[in-house]
Amino acid sequence: MCQDHVILTQTQVEAEFAAALDGERAERFLTGLPGAREAVLARLLRAVAVEPVPPVERLTGHPADVVRQWPGSERLAGEVAHSVAGLALARTAKPLATPFLRRSLEEHEQSVVDGHPLHPCCRNRTGFTAADHLAYGPEHRPVVALRLHPAEDHVVFGDWPDELRDGRAVLLPVHPWQAGRKEVHSIGTLDAHPLMALRTLSAGDWHVKTTLSAQLTSAVRDISAGSIVTATEVSEFLERTVEGIELQRNRAAAAVLVDGQPDRELGVILRDRPVVHGGETLLPLAALTARPVDGGQPPISGLGDPVEWLAEFAALAVPPLMTLLARGVALEAHEQNLLVGLVDGRPRRLVYRDLADIRVSPRPELPHRLHADREALRAKTFATFFATALTGLVGALEAPADELWRVVADAVPDTPDRHALLHDPIPAKPLTLMRLDPATKEWAHLPNPFRR
């Protein structure tokens, strides 16, 4: 590595990434490092302001060094350092040439370059090299060849497609990064395009949620035995229960069996690819507010009158979410899990996906791990939708925030949770504290935006 590169990099992972890149991309990576550090530091400053984290004396410098002021923070500091390098590398991706309203769902998914808008580990992929980021990160728009592993000792739930069978064996799509780690045998490949979640990929008629035993943003992305066993059961429950929002259902789940139990490192959940309606653009909410690679305003700013747009969106989303909450069901309705169908740029339908993180009032037909009390159900809905998804939309729309929150309030139905939503502090996930102390049960709380 040349001396200039040594000066511009500040951590080992930054130096390793710079050394692994070719000349032009290495230069763009190095040029992008200061902005990436600033972006991650801004997320940390938000955490200090709103989360119940220990105080820090110094709020400047490299984000990893700021984190190291907290006791027992070396693991988080490493994740934050990787996040900075990963973010700088993500921003070397070339801008999409397809006009916004003509993009496919996959293109929209891959347009979210900066990752999670609030998490300091927004582009952390611990265990990934720079080459892994380029080969598998959705922002770099690769085609990923999933390995088809013939699993004879397996378990299947739901409607597993015939195309993924070989005699008595199930052909289990395995992410190539995971296949190398587990040294699994494969007899073919399935070309796929990584979506926002990276380990979930679009392959023909399916979205394939693969197992990836790497730390991505906030968690290791394997699939628990409980999730494999109950994936279709939870999907069927939601299909009977949810009204006003469509579901991307879990079609099937399968895993290799080890000692009679699904292997959390070799499992798959299959979903049917959402059908795009005629004249419609289907995209995750995150793509509306994503920072373009080449700068400029987020795409939502070009979709017409912001107050009218948000009023139409709130009318679609708020009543069904609040009605579900009143019935004891809380969805994880953040910007990655909610897809919106736009017609001429206006919101016309919603699709909810990734069903594993719902919470419900105790029901004997659903697994205990999903059960939650009234306060936890309310916190789930308020934190993921109002404190995250809606707050992101309001922040990206070019209109007075007070006026935007008023049109949201007008859409809130008269349910038992209405008063709390409109008057109490809004719970938010303490994203940084959850990495600093994974066992924490605390919440962050934001000032109520409806009371401005």
C-alpha positions as CSV (number, residue, x, y, z in Angstrom):
1,M,0.0,0.0,0.0
2,C,1.3,3.4,-0.9
3,Q,2.2,5.9,1.9
4,D,-0.8,8.2,0.9
5,H,-3.2,5.3,1.5
6,V,-1.7,4.7,5.0
7,I,-2.3,8.3,5.9
8,L,-5.9,8.3,4.7
9,T,-6.9,5.1,6.5
10,Q,-7.3,5.1,10.2
11,T,-8.3,1.5,11.2
12,Q,-7.1,-1.9,10.2
13,V,-10.2,-2.7,8.3
14,E,-10.0,0.5,6.3
15,A,-6.4,-0.3,5.4
16,E,-7.3,-3.9,4.4
17,F,-10.2,-2.8,2.2
18,A,-8.0,-0.1,0.5
19,A,-5.3,-2.7,-0.2
20,A,-7.8,-5.2,-1.7
21,L,-9.4,-2.7,-4.2
22,D,-8.2,-1.9,-7.7
23,G,-6.8,1.6,-8.5
24,E,-10.0,3.5,-9.4
25,R,-12.2,1.9,-6.8
26,A,-9.5,2.3,-4.2
27,E,-9.3,6.0,-4.9
28,R,-13.1,6.4,-4.6
29,F,-13.1,4.4,-1.4
30,L,-10.4,6.5,0.2
31,T,-12.1,9.7,-1.0
32,G,-15.3,8.5,0.6
33,L,-13.9,7.5,4.0
34,P,-14.3,11.0,5.6
35,G,-18.0,11.1,4.6
36,A,-18.6,7.6,5.8
37,R,-17.0,8.4,9.2
38,E,-19.2,11.5,9.5
39,A,-22.3,9.5,8.6
40,V,-21.6,6.8,11.2
41,L,-20.6,9.4,13.8
42,A,-24.0,11.1,13.2
43,R,-25.8,7.9,14.0
44,L,-23.7,7.5,17.2
45,L,-24.5,11.1,18.2
46,R,-28.2,10.3,17.8
47,A,-27.8,7.3,20.1
48,V,-26.1,9.5,22.8
49,A,-29.0,12.0,22.5
50,V,-31.9,9.6,22.7
51,E,-30.8,6.2,24.0
52,P,-30.1,5.1,27.6
53,V,-26.4,4.6,26.9
54,P,-23.6,5.6,29.3
55,P,-22.4,9.2,28.8
56,V,-19.3,9.9,26.8
57,E,-16.9,12.9,27.2
58,R,-15.7,13.1,23.5
59,L,-18.1,13.2,20.6
60,T,-15.5,13.8,17.9
61,G,-12.9,11.6,16.1
62,H,-13.2,8.3,14.4
63,P,-16.5,6.6,15.4
64,A,-14.7,3.5,16.6
65,D,-12.7,5.6,19.0
66,V,-15.9,7.4,20.3
67,V,-17.4,3.9,21.0
68,R,-14.3,2.8,22.9
69,Q,-15.1,5.3,25.7
70,W,-17.9,2.9,26.8
71,P,-16.8,0.0,29.1
72,G,-16.8,-3.4,27.4
73,S,-17.2,-1.8,24.0
74,E,-14.3,-3.4,22.0
75,R,-16.6,-5.7,20.0
76,L,-18.9,-2.8,19.1
77,A,-16.0,-0.7,18.2
78,G,-14.9,-3.3,15.7
79,E,-18.3,-3.5,14.2
80,V,-18.5,0.3,13.9
81,A,-15.0,0.3,12.2
82,H,-16.2,-2.3,9.7
83,S,-19.4,-0.2,9.2
84,V,-17.4,2.9,8.2
85,A,-15.3,0.9,5.7
86,G,-18.3,-0.9,4.4
87,L,-20.2,2.4,3.9
88,A,-17.3,4.0,2.1
89,L,-17.1,0.9,-0.1
90,A,-20.9,1.0,-0.7
91,R,-20.7,4.6,-1.9
92,T,-18.3,3.5,-4.7
93,A,-21.2,1.8,-6.4
94,K,-22.3,3.3,-9.7
95,P,-25.6,5.2,-9.8
96,L,-28.6,3.4,-11.3
97,A,-29.4,4.6,-14.8
98,T,-33.0,3.4,-14.8
99,P,-35.5,6.2,-14.1
100,F,-37.0,5.9,-10.6
101,L,-40.6,5.0,-11.5
102,R,-39.4,2.4,-14.1
103,R,-37.1,0.4,-11.8
104,S,-37.8,-3.2,-11.0
105,L,-38.2,-4.2,-7.4
106,E,-34.7,-5.6,-7.4
107,E,-33.3,-2.3,-8.7
108,H,-35.1,-0.4,-5.9
109,E,-33.8,-2.8,-3.3
110,Q,-30.3,-2.3,-4.5
111,S,-30.6,1.5,-4.6
112,V,-30.4,1.7,-0.7
113,V,-26.7,2.3,-0.6
114,D,-26.2,3.5,3.0
115,G,-28.1,0.8,4.7
116,H,-30.0,1.4,8.0
117,P,-30.5,5.2,8.4
118,L,-30.2,5.1,12.2
119,H,-27.8,2.3,13.1
120,P,-24.1,3.0,13.5
121,C,-23.5,-0.6,12.2
122,C,-25.4,0.3,9.1
123,R,-22.8,-1.3,6.8
124,N,-21.2,-3.7,9.2
125,R,-20.7,-7.2,7.8
126,T,-18.3,-8.7,10.2
127,G,-16.5,-11.6,8.6
128,F,-16.8,-10.1,5.1
129,T,-13.7,-9.0,3.2
130,A,-13.9,-6.2,0.7
131,A,-14.2,-8.8,-2.1
132,D,-17.2,-10.3,-0.2
133,H,-18.9,-6.9,-0.1
134,L,-18.5,-6.5,-3.8
135,A,-19.6,-10.1,-4.6
136,Y,-22.6,-10.2,-2.3
137,G,-23.7,-6.7,-1.3
138,P,-26.9,-5.6,-3.0
139,E,-25.7,-2.0,-3.5
140,H,-23.0,-3.4,-5.9
141,R,-25.7,-5.2,-7.9
142,P,-24.0,-8.6,-8.3
143,V,-25.6,-11.9,-9.6
144,V,-25.1,-14.4,-6.8
145,A,-24.9,-18.1,-7.7
146,L,-26.7,-19.9,-4.8
147,R,-25.4,-23.4,-4.3
148,L,-28.0,-26.2,-4.6
149,H,-27.1,-28.6,-1.8
150,P,-28.8,-32.1,-2.0
151,A,-30.0,-32.6,1.6
152,E,-31.2,-36.1,2.1
153,D,-31.5,-35.8,5.9
154,H,-33.8,-32.8,6.0
155,V,-37.1,-31.4,7.2
156,V,-39.6,-29.5,5.0
157,F,-42.7,-27.4,5.9
158,G,-45.1,-26.0,3.4
159,D,-45.2,-26.3,-0.4
160,W,-41.6,-27.0,-1.5
161,P,-41.3,-26.6,-5.3
162,D,-40.6,-29.6,-7.4
163,E,-37.9,-27.7,-9.2
164,L,-35.9,-27.8,-6.0
165,R,-36.0,-31.6,-5.5
166,D,-33.7,-34.3,-6.7
167,G,-35.3,-37.7,-6.0
168,R,-35.6,-38.0,-2.2
169,A,-33.3,-35.1,-1.6
170,V,-34.3,-31.5,-1.2
171,L,-32.1,-29.1,-3.2
172,L,-31.4,-26.5,-0.5
173,P,-30.3,-23.1,-1.8
174,V,-27.2,-22.2,0.2
175,H,-25.5,-18.7,0.0
176,P,-22.0,-19.2,-1.5
177,W,-20.4,-17.4,1.5
178,Q,-22.1,-19.9,3.8
179,A,-21.4,-22.8,1.5
180,G,-17.7,-22.1,1.7
181,R,-17.8,-21.8,5.5
182,K,-19.8,-25.0,5.9
183,E,-18.0,-26.9,3.1
184,V,-21.3,-28.2,1.7
185,H,-21.6,-30.3,-1.4
186,S,-23.6,-28.9,-4.3
187,I,-24.9,-30.2,-7.6
188,G,-25.8,-27.0,-9.3
189,T,-26.5,-23.3,-8.8
190,L,-29.4,-20.9,-8.9
191,D,-28.7,-17.4,-10.1
192,A,-30.2,-14.7,-7.7
193,H,-30.1,-11.0,-7.0
194,P,-29.5,-9.9,-3.4
195,L,-32.2,-7.7,-1.9
196,M,-31.9,-5.1,0.9
197,A,-31.4,-7.8,3.5
198,L,-28.4,-9.3,1.5
199,R,-29.1,-12.9,2.7
200,T,-32.6,-12.7,1.0
201,L,-32.3,-13.0,-2.8
202,S,-34.6,-12.8,-5.7
203,A,-34.4,-15.9,-7.9
204,G,-37.1,-16.3,-10.6
205,D,-40.5,-16.7,-8.9
206,W,-39.1,-16.8,-5.4
207,H,-37.5,-14.7,-2.8
208,V,-35.0,-17.0,-1.0
209,K,-34.2,-16.2,2.6
210,T,-30.8,-18.0,3.1
211,T,-28.8,-18.7,6.2
212,L,-25.7,-16.4,6.6
213,S,-23.7,-16.9,9.8
214,A,-22.2,-13.4,9.6
215,Q,-22.9,-10.3,11.7
216,L,-25.0,-8.1,9.4
217,T,-25.8,-4.7,11.0
218,S,-27.3,-5.9,14.3
219,A,-27.4,-9.7,14.3
220,V,-25.9,-13.0,13.0
221,R,-28.3,-14.0,10.2
222,D,-28.8,-17.7,10.7
223,I,-32.3,-19.1,10.9
224,S,-33.4,-20.7,14.2
225,A,-35.0,-24.2,14.3
226,G,-38.1,-22.5,15.7
227,S,-38.3,-20.2,12.7
228,I,-38.0,-23.1,10.3
229,V,-40.7,-25.1,12.0
230,T,-43.2,-22.3,12.4
231,A,-42.6,-20.2,9.2
232,T,-45.6,-21.4,7.3
233,E,-47.8,-21.6,10.5
234,V,-47.1,-17.9,11.3
235,S,-47.7,-17.0,7.6
236,E,-51.1,-18.7,7.6
237,F,-52.1,-17.0,10.8
238,L,-51.3,-13.6,9.4
239,E,-53.2,-14.4,6.2
240,R,-56.3,-15.0,8.3
241,T,-55.7,-12.0,10.5
242,V,-54.2,-9.0,8.5
243,E,-56.6,-6.8,6.6
244,G,-55.8,-3.8,4.5
245,I,-52.1,-4.8,4.0
246,E,-51.1,-7.6,1.6
247,L,-48.6,-10.2,2.8
248,Q,-45.6,-11.8,1.1
249,R,-46.4,-15.2,2.5
250,N,-43.9,-17.8,3.5
251,R,-44.4,-20.6,0.9
252,A,-42.1,-23.2,2.5
253,A,-39.2,-23.7,4.8
254,A,-36.5,-26.4,4.9
255,A,-33.3,-27.2,6.7
256,V,-30.7,-29.9,7.1
257,L,-31.3,-32.1,10.1
258,V,-28.6,-32.5,12.7
259,D,-29.3,-34.8,15.6
260,G,-33.0,-34.6,14.6
261,Q,-33.2,-30.8,14.7
262,P,-33.1,-28.2,11.9
263,D,-29.5,-26.8,11.6
264,R,-29.7,-23.1,12.2
265,E,-26.7,-22.7,9.8
266,L,-28.3,-24.6,6.9
267,G,-31.9,-23.5,6.5
268,V,-34.0,-21.7,4.0
269,I,-37.4,-19.9,3.9
270,L,-39.0,-19.6,0.4
271,R,-41.4,-16.8,-0.4
272,D,-43.4,-16.1,-3.5
273,R,-42.0,-13.1,-5.4
274,P,-44.5,-10.3,-5.1
275,V,-46.5,-9.7,-8.3
276,V,-46.2,-6.2,-9.7
277,H,-49.5,-4.8,-10.9
278,G,-49.9,-3.1,-14.2
279,G,-48.6,0.5,-14.3
280,E,-47.2,0.0,-10.8
281,T,-43.8,0.6,-9.3
282,L,-43.2,-1.7,-6.2
283,L,-40.4,-0.8,-3.8
284,P,-39.5,-0.9,-0.2
285,L,-40.2,2.3,1.8
286,A,-36.4,2.6,2.3
287,A,-35.9,3.3,-1.4
288,L,-38.0,6.4,-1.2
289,T,-35.7,8.1,1.3
290,A,-32.4,6.6,0.3
291,R,-29.4,8.8,-0.3
292,P,-28.5,8.7,-4.0
293,V,-24.9,7.6,-4.6
294,D,-24.3,10.8,-6.6
295,G,-25.9,13.1,-4.0
296,G,-29.1,15.1,-4.5
297,Q,-32.5,14.8,-2.9
298,P,-34.1,11.5,-1.9
299,P,-36.5,10.1,-4.6
300,I,-39.6,10.9,-2.5
301,S,-39.0,14.6,-3.0
302,G,-40.0,14.2,-6.7
303,L,-43.3,12.5,-6.2
304,G,-45.6,15.5,-6.0
305,D,-47.2,17.5,-3.2
306,P,-45.6,16.1,0.1
307,V,-48.6,16.7,2.3
308,E,-51.0,15.0,-0.1
309,W,-48.6,12.1,-0.6
310,L,-48.2,11.5,3.1
311,A,-51.9,11.7,3.7
312,E,-52.5,9.0,1.1
313,F,-49.8,6.8,2.5
314,A,-51.1,7.3,6.1
315,A,-54.6,6.3,5.0
316,L,-53.2,3.1,3.6
317,A,-50.9,2.2,6.5
318,V,-52.1,3.7,9.8
319,P,-55.6,2.2,10.2
320,P,-54.7,-1.4,9.5
321,L,-51.6,-1.3,11.8
322,M,-53.5,0.3,14.7
323,T,-56.5,-2.1,14.2
324,L,-54.2,-5.1,14.3
325,L,-52.5,-3.7,17.4
326,A,-56.0,-3.4,19.0
327,R,-56.5,-7.1,18.2
328,G,-53.2,-8.1,19.8
329,V,-50.9,-8.3,16.7
330,A,-47.8,-6.1,16.2
331,L,-46.0,-6.1,12.9
332,E,-42.3,-5.2,12.5
333,A,-43.3,-2.5,10.0
334,H,-40.1,-0.7,9.3
335,E,-38.8,0.6,6.0
336,Q,-37.3,-2.7,4.9
337,N,-40.4,-4.8,5.7
338,L,-43.0,-2.6,4.1
339,L,-43.3,-2.5,0.3
340,V,-45.4,0.3,-1.3
341,G,-47.0,0.1,-4.7
342,L,-46.9,3.4,-6.5
343,V,-49.1,4.4,-9.5
344,D,-47.9,7.5,-11.1
345,G,-45.8,8.1,-8.0
346,R,-48.8,7.9,-5.6
347,P,-49.1,5.2,-2.9
348,R,-51.9,2.7,-3.7
349,R,-51.1,-0.5,-1.8
350,L,-48.8,-1.9,0.9
351,V,-47.2,-5.3,1.1
352,Y,-45.7,-6.6,4.4
353,R,-42.8,-9.2,4.4
354,D,-40.4,-11.0,6.6
355,L,-42.9,-12.4,9.1
356,A,-40.6,-13.8,11.7
357,D,-40.5,-10.8,14.0
358,I,-44.1,-10.2,14.7
359,R,-45.5,-10.3,18.3
360,V,-48.9,-11.4,19.4
361,S,-50.9,-11.5,22.6
362,P,-50.7,-15.1,23.9
363,R,-52.4,-17.5,21.6
364,P,-52.1,-21.3,22.1
365,E,-51.8,-21.9,18.3
366,L,-48.6,-19.8,18.0
367,P,-45.2,-20.4,19.5
368,H,-44.4,-18.9,22.9
369,R,-41.5,-16.9,21.5
370,L,-43.9,-14.6,19.7
371,H,-46.0,-13.9,22.8
372,A,-45.9,-10.4,24.3
373,D,-47.9,-8.3,26.7
374,R,-49.8,-5.2,25.8
375,E,-46.9,-2.8,26.5
376,A,-44.5,-4.8,24.4
377,L,-47.0,-5.0,21.5
378,R,-47.5,-1.3,21.5
379,A,-43.8,-0.7,21.7
380,K,-43.2,-3.0,18.7
381,T,-45.7,-1.1,16.5
382,F,-44.8,2.4,17.6
383,A,-41.1,1.8,17.4
384,T,-40.9,0.2,14.0
385,F,-43.5,2.1,12.1
386,F,-44.0,5.5,13.8
387,A,-40.5,6.1,15.3
388,T,-38.7,4.7,12.3
389,A,-40.6,4.4,9.0
390,L,-42.9,7.4,9.4
391,T,-40.2,9.6,11.0
392,G,-37.9,8.8,8.0
393,L,-40.6,9.8,5.5
394,V,-41.4,13.0,7.3
395,G,-37.7,13.9,7.5
396,A,-37.3,13.3,3.7
397,L,-40.5,15.2,2.6
398,E,-40.1,18.9,1.9
399,A,-42.9,20.3,4.0
400,P,-43.2,21.6,7.6
401,A,-43.0,18.6,10.0
402,D,-46.0,19.8,12.1
403,E,-48.2,19.8,9.0
404,L,-47.0,16.3,8.0
405,W,-47.6,14.8,11.4
406,R,-51.1,16.4,11.5
407,V,-52.2,14.5,8.4
408,V,-50.8,11.3,10.0
409,A,-52.8,12.0,13.2
410,D,-56.0,12.4,11.0
411,A,-55.5,8.8,9.9
412,V,-55.3,7.3,13.4
413,P,-58.5,5.4,14.1
414,D,-60.3,5.4,17.5
415,T,-58.6,2.4,19.1
416,P,-57.5,1.7,22.7
417,D,-53.9,2.8,21.7
418,R,-54.8,6.1,20.1
419,H,-54.3,8.3,23.1
420,A,-50.9,6.8,23.9
421,L,-49.8,7.3,20.3
422,L,-50.9,10.9,20.1
423,H,-49.7,12.0,23.6
424,D,-47.0,9.8,25.2
425,P,-43.3,9.6,24.3
426,I,-42.8,7.3,21.4
427,P,-40.7,4.2,22.1
428,A,-37.8,3.5,19.8
429,K,-35.3,0.7,19.6
430,P,-32.1,1.5,21.4
431,L,-30.0,0.3,18.4
432,T,-26.6,1.2,19.8
433,L,-27.3,0.0,23.3
434,M,-28.6,-3.3,21.9
435,R,-25.1,-3.9,20.4
436,L,-23.3,-2.6,23.5
437,D,-25.5,-4.8,25.8
438,P,-27.3,-7.5,23.8
439,A,-29.2,-8.6,26.9
440,T,-30.8,-5.1,27.5
441,K,-34.6,-4.8,27.9
442,E,-34.6,-1.0,27.9
443,W,-36.2,1.2,25.2
444,A,-35.3,4.6,23.9
445,H,-38.1,7.2,23.9
446,L,-38.6,10.1,21.5
447,P,-40.6,13.3,22.1
448,N,-44.1,12.8,20.8
449,P,-44.2,14.4,17.3
450,F,-48.0,14.7,17.3
451,R,-47.8,17.2,20.2
452,R,-45.6,19.8,18.5
